[in-house]
Amino acid sequence: MRIQLNEQWIEIEQGMTLFGLRQRFKPEADVVIRNGFPANNDQALAEGDGIVLICRGEQPSAAELEALMVARHTPGVHQKLKSATVGIAGVGGLGSAVAVALARTGVGRLIVADFDLVEPSNLNRQQYFVDQLGLPKVSALQQNLARINPYVQIVPWHLRLTAGNIPELFAEVDVMVEAFDGADQKAMLAAAFLGGCPGKPLVAASGLAGFGPSNSITTRAVGRNFYLVGDLESAARPGEGLMAPRVGIAAHHQANAVLRLLLGETPA
């Protein structure tokens, strides 16, 4: 009889019970999940059951965590993502959410850059916590990503990006993400990256403030290897701030565009 144990198919004999399985493979496990539901009593196993055995507080090995995290991925995706490097310029509302999505998806290496510190006003939309106030954003983000997926390599740069250092810092990326706030910064990065790293795609954003319709945020090609996310209109200004839901929608458009590019598809 075949079942899945911690997302790996194994053969077991007929009549094996749930707690018998635990005793054989992981007797120290204090959480037992069968087909998505916690199990508190012993029960017979059936063909095709999915069992997860967990020790509270235990950090799985790289191989175990990889198997568990990517079990719901589209087949064939993970190996391509594991070998990829993605750059993220700016790790505020957009960039921190993009980084979290890519770490959860299993992108192998993230190069993140930002000169800013975590401030109280950031907490309405950025992937940080109250106890991280005052930390460099790249350091706080590195901490948070390590709690999600400790086997993703994070390269943090706590500095101000310029036209001069962008091509060098992001020379190794497969895809670049622009996640700045200001229009002048966005234009500078686009020019510096597309000019200094020819042939590599850039995913930028423009127009995501307020609480306008979700579906007005789109992903479109605006040039060779240049993709833009947003509604192109709703800039942050008095009376129209940056808020978690719409910023999150745009960030996940960007993250999905990155995945499509890494997998050889055109963002749309």
ABEGO torsion letter per residue (X at the ends): XBBBBGGBBBBBBBGBBAAAAAAAABAABABBBBGGBBBABBBBBBBGBBBBBBBBGBBBBAAAAAAAAAAABBBGAAAAAAABBBBBBEABAAAAAAAAAAAAAGBABBBBBBABBBBAAAAAABBBBAAABGBBAAAAAAAAAAAABAABBBBBBBBBBBAAAAAAAAAABABBBBABABAAAAAAAAAAAAAABBGBBBBBBBGABEABBAAABBBBBAEBGBBBBEAGABBBBBGBBBBAAAAAAAAAAAAAAAAAAAAGBBBX
